[in-house]
Amino acid sequence: MTIVLYILHFLVSIGMIAVILFQSEVGEGLGFIGGGETTFYKAKRQMEKGLKQATVVLAVLFMITSVLIFVIH
């Protein structure tokens, strides 16, 4: 059980790092979007929303696995 929990904790932490790094890359390009690119802007906003939701889910999973590891040991 503990090995599975450690592996899950590791995967969640790697996923959270990747999502956060990708989120900072996506957010940089919003300053130069013109008025004619509304479709591109909407797609970018949906991607940012999905990344934020993924960050929240991964953060909650990270906290849960951290607490479970603490309780087990």
C-alpha positions in Angstrom: 0.0 0.0 0.0 2.7 2.5 0.9 4.6 1.8 -2.4 1.5 2.6 -4.4 0.9 5.8 -2.3 4.5 6.9 -2.9 4.2 6.3 -6.6 0.9 8.2 -6.8 2.4 11.0 -4.8 5.4 11.2 -7.2 3.2 11.2 -10.3 0.9 13.8 -8.9 3.8 16.1 -8.0 5.4 15.7 -11.5 2.0 16.4 -13.1 1.5 19.5 -10.9 4.9 20.8 -11.9 4.2 20.2 -15.6 0.8 21.9 -15.4 2.2 24.9 -13.6 5.1 25.4 -16.0 2.8 25.0 -19.0 0.4 27.5 -17.4 3.0 30.2 -17.2 3.9 29.6 -20.8 0.3 30.0 -22.0 -0.3 33.2 -20.0 2.6 35.1 -21.5 1.0 35.5 -25.0 -2.2 37.3 -24.1 -0.7 40.8 -24.3 -0.4 40.9 -28.1 -3.7 39.5 -29.1 -5.6 41.8 -31.4 -9.4 42.4 -31.8 -9.6 40.2 -34.9 -8.4 37.1 -33.3 -11.4 36.4 -31.1 -11.5 32.6 -31.9 -7.9 32.3 -30.9 -8.5 34.3 -27.7 -11.5 32.1 -26.8 -9.5 28.9 -27.3 -6.6 30.3 -25.3 -9.0 31.3 -22.4 -10.5 27.8 -22.4 -7.1 26.2 -22.2 -6.1 28.5 -19.3 -9.3 27.6 -17.5 -8.6 23.9 -18.0 -5.1 24.3 -16.7 -6.3 26.2 -13.7 -8.8 23.4 -12.9 -6.1 20.8 -13.4 -3.8 22.7 -11.0 -6.5 22.7 -8.4 -7.3 19.0 -8.7 -3.6 18.1 -8.7 -3.0 20.3 -5.6 -5.8 18.7 -3.7 -4.5 15.2 -4.7 -1.0 16.2 -3.6 -2.3 17.4 -0.2 -4.4 14.2 0.3 -1.4 11.9 -0.6 0.9 14.0 1.7 -1.5 13.7 4.6 -1.9 9.9 4.0 1.9 9.4 3.9 2.2 11.4 7.1 -0.5 9.4 8.8 0.9 6.0 7.7 4.4 6.9 9.0 
